[in-house]
Amino acid sequence: MFNFYRTADGRWLYLIMMQGDRHWRDFSRAIGRDDWADDEALQTMRGRFEQRSEIIARLDALFSTKSFDEWAEILDRHHLFWARVQNDDEVLADPQAAALEAWGEVTDAAGESMTLLKSPIGFSRSETSLRVAAPEVGQHTEEVLLEHGYTWERIAELKEQGAIG
């Protein structure tokens, strides 16, 4: 059951059920659901798909009963496929992201430095780089409206009406 599940301590994990038919029984037993392991209706992907809403609801409830570390130990011990969902600070501090030099610094319109994700695509003959931060909300509104035929008078009316900033 591919899905995100929240643990008792508020952290998240992503369950990856690759080859679900092959791993369903082991997964079910690992999480203490022997009844699922023995339920013939759940032994195929189609059977689980037909009952997915109920299964996911029960997994949501189940994963909320133990901490992230407890579930990590259980899932790893049984060689199950899952991944940790990182928060913003964890992503920025991730050693793999650092090794890949995934982050770059740019300066926004206010002159503040901001960390952004670089392009994940590399080219052998062209270097990719971060050039500028994304525009502020509304930064190019007038320019876009002028390009679409609005007059300065109409833009002033829209501002007066509060339709644009």
Backbone as ProteinMPNN parsed JSONL, in Angstrom:
{"seq_chain_A": "MFNFYRTADGRWLYLIMMQGDRHWRDFSRAIGRDDWADDEALQTMRGRFEQRSEIIARLDALFSTKSFDEWAEILDRHHLFWARVQNDDEVLADPQAAALEAWGEVTDAAGESMTLLKSPIGFSRSETSLRVAAPEVGQHTEEVLLEHGYTWERIAELKEQGAIG", "coords_chain_A": {"N_chain_A": [[0.843, -1.17, 0.0], [1.156, 1.748, -1.181], [1.793, 4.684, 0.41], [1.745, 7.573, 2.591], [2.435, 7.61, 6.029], [1.669, 8.665, 9.292], [3.511, 8.666, 12.271], [3.469, 7.887, 15.845], [4.968, 9.878, 17.094], [4.693, 12.053, 15.479], [6.22, 12.109, 13.195], [6.843, 11.132, 9.758], [6.469, 8.357, 7.532], [7.073, 6.674, 4.443], [5.483, 4.172, 2.891], [6.393, 1.593, 0.797], [5.202, -0.655, -1.289], [6.479, -2.596, -3.133], [6.221, -5.218, -5.47], [3.901, -6.297, -4.256], [2.245, -8.613, -3.987], [4.085, -10.572, -3.471], [5.251, -9.718, -1.06], [3.224, -9.248, 0.771], [2.264, -11.037, 2.817], [4.51, -11.255, 4.566], [4.804, -8.555, 5.275], [2.323, -8.089, 6.548], [2.473, -9.816, 8.761], [4.72, -8.737, 10.021], [3.79, -6.277, 10.958], [2.031, -7.07, 12.809], [-0.432, -8.002, 11.929], [-1.604, -10.685, 11.499], [-4.017, -11.695, 10.686], [-4.505, -10.432, 8.255], [-2.476, -11.526, 6.762], [-3.362, -14.082, 6.426], [-5.77, -13.805, 5.138], [-7.485, -14.622, 2.369], [-8.689, -12.931, 0.515], [-7.047, -10.759, 0.437], [-4.691, -11.41, -0.757], [-3.936, -10.792, -3.319], [-3.008, -8.118, -5.556], [-5.219, -6.941, -6.744], [-7.272, -7.698, -4.966], [-6.475, -6.332, -2.636], [-6.567, -3.745, -3.636], [-9.297, -3.41, -4.053], [-10.13, -3.204, -1.451], [-8.808, -1.043, -0.489], [-9.371, 1.475, 0.778], [-10.284, 0.814, 3.345], [-8.07, -0.675, 4.26], [-5.991, 1.243, 4.189], [-6.991, 3.11, 6.032], [-6.901, 1.559, 8.349], [-4.157, 1.089, 8.471], [-3.265, 3.718, 8.812], [-4.238, 4.193, 11.418], [-2.843, 2.179, 12.784], [-0.055, 2.786, 12.359], [0.096, 5.082, 13.833], [0.415, 4.276, 16.403], [2.972, 3.715, 17.307], [6.318, 5.004, 17.712], [8.342, 6.742, 15.253], [10.976, 5.698, 15.198], [10.561, 3.177, 16.35], [8.906, 1.963, 14.406], [10.673, 2.064, 12.252], [12.656, 0.273, 13.047], [11.194, -2.136, 13.127], [10.271, -2.386, 10.445], [12.722, -2.433, 9.066], [13.933, -4.696, 10.225], [12.413, -6.709, 9.132], [13.015, -6.485, 6.515], [11.544, -4.781, 4.812], [10.148, -2.486, 2.406], [10.47, 0.886, 2.648], [10.498, 4.435, 3.345], [11.979, 7.255, 4.936], [10.292, 10.259, 5.567], [11.391, 13.418, 5.142], [11.645, 16.505, 6.988], [11.789, 20.072, 6.244], [14.235, 21.124, 7.335], [15.708, 18.762, 7.706], [15.982, 17.883, 5.077], [17.564, 19.926, 3.983], [19.887, 19.487, 5.436], [20.675, 17.0, 4.65], [23.041, 14.462, 4.084], [23.444, 13.171, 1.616], [22.279, 14.915, -0.228], [24.006, 17.053, 0.153], [26.415, 15.915, -0.756], [25.805, 15.659, -3.419], [25.757, 18.244, -4.115], [23.311, 19.652, -4.193], [22.063, 22.027, -3.529], [21.77, 25.582, -3.922], [22.636, 29.078, -3.649], [20.756, 32.05, -3.965], [19.873, 35.483, -4.566], [17.096, 37.289, -3.49], [14.48, 39.621, -4.572], [14.436, 41.503, -2.552], [16.988, 41.557, -1.701], [17.763, 39.578, -0.008], [19.372, 36.536, 0.922], [18.737, 33.286, -0.315], [18.204, 29.766, -0.085], [18.05, 27.393, -2.616], [16.861, 24.551, -4.465], [18.927, 23.076, -6.812], [18.955, 22.402, -10.371], [18.14, 19.053, -11.123], [19.175, 17.914, -13.309], [21.956, 17.33, -15.327], [24.268, 18.482, -17.799], [26.62, 17.506, -20.249], [27.944, 19.364, -21.836], [27.001, 21.827, -21.181], [26.726, 24.039, -18.538], [24.597, 24.101, -15.746], [22.92, 26.466, -13.694], [21.798, 28.316, -10.82], [20.177, 31.334, -11.292], [18.497, 33.538, -10.629], [16.197, 34.348, -8.005], [12.801, 33.184, -7.669], [10.154, 35.276, -8.892], [8.593, 37.803, -6.845], [5.247, 37.633, -5.527], [3.043, 39.057, -7.731], [4.991, 40.675, -8.833], [5.453, 41.015, -11.587], [3.035, 41.797, -12.607], [1.967, 44.194, -13.817], [3.528, 44.36, -16.151], [2.797, 41.966, -17.473], [0.041, 42.398, -17.863], [0.121, 44.654, -19.537], [1.347, 43.492, -21.779], [-0.756, 41.968, -22.607], [-2.519, 43.72, -23.664], [-3.777, 45.539, -21.946], [-4.417, 48.845, -20.821], [-2.614, 51.592, -19.251], [-4.452, 53.078, -17.858], [-6.558, 51.267, -17.409], [-5.231, 49.392, -15.842], [-4.715, 50.974, -13.601], [-7.355, 51.303, -12.716], [-7.97, 48.647, -12.014], [-6.202, 48.324, -9.888], [-7.262, 50.218, -8.127], [-9.711, 49.037, -7.586], [-8.875, 46.926, -6.131], [-8.28, 44.554, -7.316], [-5.797, 43.89, -8.248], [-2.465, 44.131, -6.869]], "CA_chain_A": [[0.0, 0.0, 0.0], [1.935, 2.971, -1.308], [1.135, 5.792, 1.089], [2.451, 8.22, 3.684], [1.808, 7.305, 7.308], [2.18, 9.449, 10.423], [3.801, 7.838, 13.442], [2.997, 8.441, 17.115], [5.735, 11.071, 17.455], [4.447, 13.11, 14.508], [7.071, 11.987, 12.011], [6.169, 10.445, 8.665], [7.198, 7.391, 6.718], [6.43, 6.348, 3.178], [5.483, 2.731, 2.705], [6.539, 1.248, -0.616], [4.885, -2.079, -1.386], [6.887, -3.153, -4.419], [5.909, -6.647, -5.536], [2.991, -6.468, -3.129], [1.775, -9.988, -3.815], [5.2, -11.339, -2.904], [5.622, -9.258, 0.278], [2.065, -8.943, 1.606], [2.203, -11.866, 4.035], [5.59, -10.838, 5.471], [4.455, -7.236, 5.78], [1.2, -8.223, 7.481], [2.967, -10.427, 10.007], [5.66, -7.803, 10.65], [3.057, -5.205, 11.643], [1.111, -7.673, 13.772], [-1.74, -8.27, 11.341], [-1.623, -12.054, 10.979], [-5.302, -11.918, 10.021], [-4.343, -10.006, 6.869], [-1.578, -12.483, 6.098], [-4.123, -15.302, 6.145], [-7.016, -13.466, 4.452], [-7.334, -14.916, 0.934], [-9.151, -11.787, -0.278], [-6.002, -9.737, 0.413], [-3.447, -11.994, -1.261], [-3.603, -10.262, -4.646], [-3.064, -6.665, -5.668], [-6.613, -6.59, -7.027], [-8.031, -7.833, -3.728], [-6.118, -5.219, -1.748], [-7.061, -2.52, -4.266], [-10.738, -3.328, -3.807], [-10.344, -2.872, -0.037], [-7.751, -0.092, -0.163], [-9.789, 2.521, 1.72], [-10.297, 0.221, 4.686], [-6.696, -1.043, 4.626], [-5.236, 2.465, 4.467], [-7.497, 3.661, 7.294], [-6.364, 0.736, 9.441], [-2.717, 1.353, 8.551], [-3.136, 5.04, 9.442], [-4.426, 4.012, 12.859], [-1.775, 1.327, 13.306], [1.232, 3.485, 12.386], [0.044, 6.134, 14.855], [0.559, 3.682, 17.741], [4.383, 3.576, 17.669], [7.173, 6.093, 17.239], [9.033, 6.537, 13.989], [12.115, 4.794, 15.408], [10.04, 1.818, 16.561], [8.488, 1.422, 13.107], [11.876, 1.88, 11.427], [13.295, -0.973, 13.483], [10.335, -3.25, 12.7], [10.286, -2.5, 8.984], [14.074, -2.857, 8.663], [14.167, -6.077, 10.674], [11.696, -7.608, 8.221], [13.485, -6.184, 5.15], [10.433, -4.212, 4.058], [10.503, -1.284, 1.658], [9.877, 2.093, 3.192], [11.425, 5.56, 3.349], [11.728, 8.328, 5.888], [9.895, 11.534, 4.979], [12.163, 14.437, 5.839], [11.118, 17.867, 7.044], [12.629, 21.013, 5.501], [15.581, 21.19, 7.904], [16.388, 17.493, 7.434], [16.336, 17.853, 3.654], [18.696, 20.836, 3.784], [21.077, 18.928, 6.087], [20.873, 15.622, 4.2], [24.401, 14.256, 3.571], [23.419, 12.806, 0.196], [22.036, 16.155, -0.972], [25.254, 17.823, 0.214], [27.387, 15.264, -1.638], [25.383, 15.941, -4.794], [25.725, 19.702, -4.271], [21.95, 19.868, -4.676], [21.539, 23.328, -3.13], [22.485, 26.781, -4.336], [22.179, 30.326, -3.04], [20.397, 33.159, -4.844], [19.416, 36.671, -3.853], [15.753, 37.654, -3.935], [14.28, 41.025, -4.939], [14.695, 42.338, -1.376], [18.406, 41.459, -1.373], [17.972, 38.505, 0.965], [19.887, 35.278, 0.375], [17.828, 32.156, -0.129], [18.712, 28.48, -0.553], [17.127, 26.735, -3.539], [17.27, 23.297, -5.078], [19.448, 23.219, -8.174], [18.397, 21.471, -11.35], [18.648, 17.694, -10.96], [19.655, 17.464, -14.613], [23.252, 17.865, -15.703], [24.606, 18.342, -19.21], [28.066, 17.39, -20.404], [28.502, 20.521, -22.538], [26.402, 23.073, -20.693], [26.602, 24.077, -17.091], [23.351, 24.676, -15.244], [23.137, 27.218, -12.463], [20.702, 29.164, -10.36], [20.506, 32.709, -11.661], [17.71, 34.49, -9.84], [15.094, 33.773, -7.23], [11.483, 33.328, -8.295], [9.624, 36.628, -8.654], [7.632, 38.001, -5.767], [3.864, 37.61, -5.988], [2.634, 40.32, -8.336], [6.139, 41.46, -9.29], [5.378, 41.284, -13.021], [1.624, 41.94, -12.98], [1.764, 45.285, -14.782], [4.181, 43.966, -17.404], [1.974, 40.939, -18.123], [-1.209, 43.022, -18.313], [0.44, 45.487, -20.705], [1.573, 42.579, -22.908], [-2.049, 41.428, -23.032], [-3.359, 44.771, -24.216], [-4.364, 46.454, -20.966], [-3.84, 50.191, -20.806], [-2.245, 52.034, -17.907], [-5.675, 53.531, -17.199], [-7.289, 50.08, -16.936], [-4.439, 48.826, -14.742], [-4.981, 51.833, -12.442], [-8.703, 50.948, -12.245], [-7.878, 47.345, -11.346], [-5.555, 48.567, -8.588], [-8.226, 50.94, -7.3], [-10.738, 48.068, -7.195], [-8.266, 45.893, -5.291], [-8.142, 43.305, -8.071], [-4.357, 43.617, -8.295], [-1.752, 44.882, -5.824]], "C_chain_A": [[0.89, 1.236, 0.0], [1.174, 4.081, -0.599], [2.078, 6.381, 2.127], [1.693, 7.922, 4.965], [2.496, 8.091, 8.416], [2.358, 8.536, 11.623], [3.388, 8.576, 14.717], [3.721, 9.723, 17.508], [5.643, 12.18, 16.41], [5.348, 13.087, 13.291], [6.326, 11.149, 10.977], [7.086, 9.422, 8.023], [6.381, 7.115, 5.47], [6.582, 4.855, 2.978], [5.467, 2.425, 1.221], [6.322, -0.254, -0.748], [5.187, -2.576, -2.796], [6.645, -4.66, -4.376], [5.006, -7.035, -4.357], [2.519, -7.887, -2.912], [2.846, -10.844, -3.143], [5.441, -10.994, -1.432], [4.445, -9.084, 1.24], [2.048, -9.744, 2.902], [3.276, -11.444, 5.041], [5.288, -9.477, 6.087], [3.369, -7.342, 6.849], [1.651, -8.797, 8.814], [3.893, -9.466, 10.755], [4.934, -6.724, 11.444], [2.012, -5.754, 12.611], [-0.279, -7.933, 13.244], [-1.737, -9.647, 10.681], [-2.93, -12.354, 10.259], [-5.239, -11.485, 8.56], [-3.479, -10.999, 6.098], [-2.34, -13.725, 5.666], [-5.418, -15.057, 5.374], [-6.828, -13.634, 2.944], [-7.74, -13.735, 0.056], [-8.077, -10.708, -0.414], [-4.693, -10.229, -0.2], [-3.05, -11.505, -2.649], [-3.714, -8.742, -4.633], [-4.498, -6.21, -5.915], [-7.458, -6.657, -5.751], [-7.747, -6.692, -2.761], [-6.624, -3.896, -2.314], [-8.55, -2.337, -3.973], [-11.047, -2.931, -2.368], [-9.384, -1.784, 0.447], [-8.162, 0.955, 0.859], [-9.761, 2.0, 3.15], [-8.878, -0.115, 5.149], [-5.9, 0.201, 5.001], [-5.694, 3.098, 5.775], [-6.946, 2.875, 8.479], [-4.859, 0.929, 9.597], [-2.456, 2.727, 9.165], [-3.226, 4.912, 10.959], [-3.271, 3.219, 13.465], [-0.449, 2.073, 13.41], [1.253, 4.602, 13.426], [0.24, 5.594, 16.269], [2.005, 3.545, 18.203], [5.167, 4.759, 17.11], [7.801, 5.734, 15.898], [10.167, 5.527, 14.158], [11.661, 3.357, 15.64], [9.623, 1.192, 15.237], [9.691, 1.18, 12.203], [12.553, 0.557, 11.776], [12.495, -2.179, 12.998], [10.429, -3.455, 11.191], [11.655, -2.95, 8.475], [14.342, -4.316, 9.033], [13.528, -7.08, 9.717], [12.013, -7.326, 6.75], [12.356, -5.673, 4.253], [10.859, -2.882, 3.438], [9.734, -0.084, 2.192], [10.927, 3.199, 3.118], [10.995, 6.581, 4.391], [11.315, 9.571, 5.104], [10.582, 12.62, 5.803], [11.415, 15.766, 5.896], [12.115, 18.798, 6.345], [14.065, 21.039, 6.019], [16.372, 19.916, 7.631], [16.82, 17.396, 5.974], [17.561, 18.727, 3.406], [19.992, 20.284, 4.369], [21.415, 17.526, 5.598], [22.27, 15.443, 3.594], [24.435, 13.898, 2.083], [23.189, 14.046, -0.669], [23.292, 17.024, -0.978], [26.294, 17.238, -0.737], [27.07, 15.538, -3.105], [25.418, 17.435, -5.125], [24.378, 20.146, -4.833], [21.428, 21.279, -4.424], [22.404, 24.455, -3.656], [21.881, 28.0, -3.672], [21.857, 31.339, -4.136], [19.954, 34.33, -3.969], [18.051, 37.06, -4.399], [15.659, 39.157, -4.19], [14.573, 41.975, -3.778], [16.16, 42.294, -0.953], [18.741, 40.391, -0.351], [18.479, 37.25, 0.263], [18.891, 34.161, 0.651], [18.442, 30.904, -0.738], [17.653, 27.817, -1.413], [17.728, 25.435, -4.046], [17.744, 23.571, -6.496], [18.746, 22.234, -9.096], [18.979, 20.078, -11.127], [19.259, 17.141, -12.246], [20.992, 18.134, -14.907], [23.52, 17.601, -17.174], [26.122, 18.334, -19.356], [28.685, 18.638, -21.029], [27.948, 21.861, -22.065], [26.26, 22.999, -19.189], [25.255, 24.697, -16.715], [23.671, 25.425, -13.961], [21.849, 27.938, -12.084], [21.088, 30.596, -10.683], [19.797, 33.723, -10.765], [16.653, 33.725, -9.055], [13.803, 33.942, -8.021], [10.953, 34.729, -8.003], [8.676, 36.644, -7.46], [6.228, 37.933, -6.354], [3.511, 39.003, -6.506], [3.754, 41.156, -8.916], [6.034, 41.854, -10.761], [3.946, 41.515, -13.517], [1.418, 43.014, -14.045], [2.335, 44.912, -16.144], [3.329, 42.961, -18.175], [0.68, 41.547, -18.653], [-0.981, 43.913, -19.533], [0.654, 44.627, -21.945], [0.267, 42.025, -23.458], [-3.041, 42.528, -23.417], [-4.026, 45.696, -23.221], [-3.667, 47.807, -21.065], [-3.452, 50.535, -19.374], [-3.482, 52.504, -17.138], [-6.447, 52.348, -16.617], [-6.544, 49.424, -15.773], [-4.662, 49.639, -13.472], [-6.358, 51.531, -11.857], [-8.675, 49.629, -11.473], [-7.218, 47.482, -9.974], [-6.528, 49.226, -7.624], [-9.309, 50.003, -6.77], [-10.184, 46.966, -6.29], [-8.083, 44.564, -5.997], [-6.681, 42.901, -8.216], [-3.682, 44.503, -7.261], [-0.898, 45.979, -6.348]], "O_chain_A": [[1.321, 1.707, 1.053], [0.039, 4.388, -0.963], [3.079, 5.767, 2.496], [0.464, 7.973, 4.996], [3.723, 8.175, 8.478], [1.48, 7.739, 11.953], [3.005, 9.745, 14.671], [3.143, 10.57, 18.189], [6.419, 13.135, 16.445], [5.248, 13.966, 12.435], [5.305, 10.533, 11.283], [8.305, 9.59, 7.974], [5.163, 7.297, 5.446], [7.699, 4.342, 2.904], [4.629, 2.937, 0.479], [7.183, -1.039, -0.353], [4.283, -2.93, -3.553], [6.85, -5.294, -3.341], [5.297, -7.95, -3.587], [2.401, -8.329, -1.769], [2.539, -11.729, -2.345], [5.794, -11.869, -0.642], [4.66, -8.799, 2.418], [1.838, -9.177, 3.975], [2.99, -11.292, 6.228], [5.493, -9.272, 7.284], [3.486, -6.753, 7.924], [1.251, -8.312, 9.872], [3.851, -9.392, 11.983], [5.416, -6.301, 12.495], [1.208, -5.003, 13.164], [-1.219, -8.073, 14.026], [-1.852, -9.762, 9.461], [-2.961, -13.166, 9.334], [-5.865, -12.116, 7.708], [-3.728, -11.272, 4.924], [-2.005, -14.348, 4.659], [-6.095, -16.012, 4.995], [-6.092, -12.87, 2.32], [-7.193, -13.558, -1.033], [-8.179, -9.839, -1.28], [-3.689, -9.519, -0.158], [-1.94, -11.779, -3.105], [-4.42, -8.16, -3.809], [-4.939, -5.205, -5.356], [-8.267, -5.766, -5.494], [-8.663, -6.151, -2.14], [-7.06, -3.024, -1.563], [-8.999, -1.229, -3.679], [-12.113, -2.38, -2.094], [-9.173, -1.624, 1.649], [-7.365, 1.293, 1.734], [-9.27, 2.674, 4.056], [-8.527, 0.134, 6.302], [-5.209, 0.212, 6.02], [-4.864, 3.575, 6.549], [-6.568, 3.459, 9.495], [-4.341, 0.934, 10.713], [-1.524, 2.883, 9.953], [-2.397, 5.453, 11.691], [-2.781, 3.557, 14.542], [0.216, 2.002, 14.444], [2.327, 5.024, 13.854], [0.234, 6.363, 17.231], [2.245, 3.283, 19.382], [4.737, 5.422, 16.166], [7.788, 4.579, 15.472], [10.304, 4.606, 13.353], [12.309, 2.42, 15.173], [9.941, 0.034, 14.967], [9.722, 0.194, 11.466], [12.971, -0.186, 10.889], [13.077, -3.146, 12.507], [10.643, -4.573, 10.723], [11.736, -3.762, 7.553], [14.911, -5.071, 8.245], [14.051, -8.177, 9.521], [11.361, -7.861, 5.853], [12.23, -6.076, 3.097], [11.808, -2.243, 3.893], [8.503, -0.058, 2.182], [12.101, 2.933, 2.861], [9.81, 6.742, 4.683], [11.928, 9.894, 4.086], [10.374, 12.721, 7.012], [10.659, 16.113, 4.988], [13.173, 18.349, 5.903], [15.01, 20.981, 5.231], [17.57, 19.976, 7.356], [17.899, 16.885, 5.674], [18.487, 18.321, 2.704], [21.075, 20.575, 3.862], [22.364, 16.921, 6.097], [22.647, 16.188, 2.69], [25.364, 14.287, 1.375], [23.823, 14.211, -1.711], [23.61, 17.656, -1.985], [26.977, 17.979, -1.443], [27.976, 15.635, -3.933], [25.147, 17.84, -6.255], [24.303, 20.901, -5.802], [20.446, 21.688, -5.043], [23.615, 24.306, -3.815], [20.749, 27.96, -3.191], [22.596, 31.467, -5.112], [19.696, 34.167, -2.776], [17.861, 37.153, -5.612], [16.645, 39.879, -4.04], [14.923, 43.133, -4.004], [16.539, 42.918, 0.037], [19.876, 40.307, 0.118], [18.063, 36.942, -0.854], [18.281, 34.104, 1.719], [19.111, 30.964, -1.77], [16.499, 27.69, -1.004], [18.945, 25.251, -4.052], [17.051, 24.217, -7.281], [18.03, 21.342, -8.641], [20.191, 19.938, -10.958], [19.794, 16.033, -12.262], [21.14, 19.346, -14.756], [23.05, 16.608, -17.729], [26.822, 19.073, -18.663], [29.851, 18.934, -20.768], [28.396, 22.914, -22.519], [25.743, 22.025, -18.641], [24.835, 25.696, -17.3], [24.59, 25.055, -13.229], [20.951, 28.137, -12.901], [22.202, 31.026, -10.381], [20.416, 34.637, -10.221], [16.274, 32.607, -9.406], [13.734, 34.759, -8.939], [11.276, 35.306, -6.965], [8.051, 35.639, -7.119], [6.043, 38.152, -7.552], [3.665, 39.998, -5.799], [3.503, 42.24, -9.442], [6.49, 42.934, -11.137], [3.684, 41.436, -14.718], [0.766, 42.768, -15.06], [1.692, 45.126, -17.172], [3.159, 43.087, -19.387], [0.265, 41.242, -19.771], [-1.794, 43.924, -20.456], [0.203, 44.979, -23.034], [0.186, 41.656, -24.629], [-4.247, 42.293, -23.487], [-4.786, 46.574, -23.63], [-2.474, 47.887, -21.357], [-3.88, 49.887, -18.418], [-3.556, 52.35, -15.919], [-6.93, 52.406, -15.487], [-7.171, 48.953, -14.823], [-4.786, 49.072, -12.386], [-6.518, 51.504, -10.637], [-9.283, 49.511, -10.409], [-7.63, 46.831, -9.014], [-6.614, 48.848, -6.455], [-9.771, 50.157, -5.639], [-10.945, 46.165, -5.747], [-7.767, 43.558, -5.362], [-6.363, 41.715, -8.297], [-4.249, 45.506, -6.826], [-0.249, 46.682, -5.573]]}, "name": "protein", "num_of_chains": 1, "seq": "MFNFYRTADGRWLYLIMMQGDRHWRDFSRAIGRDDWADDEALQTMRGRFEQRSEIIARLDALFSTKSFDEWAEILDRHHLFWARVQNDDEVLADPQAAALEAWGEVTDAAGESMTLLKSPIGFSRSETSLRVAAPEVGQHTEEVLLEHGYTWERIAELKEQGAIG"}
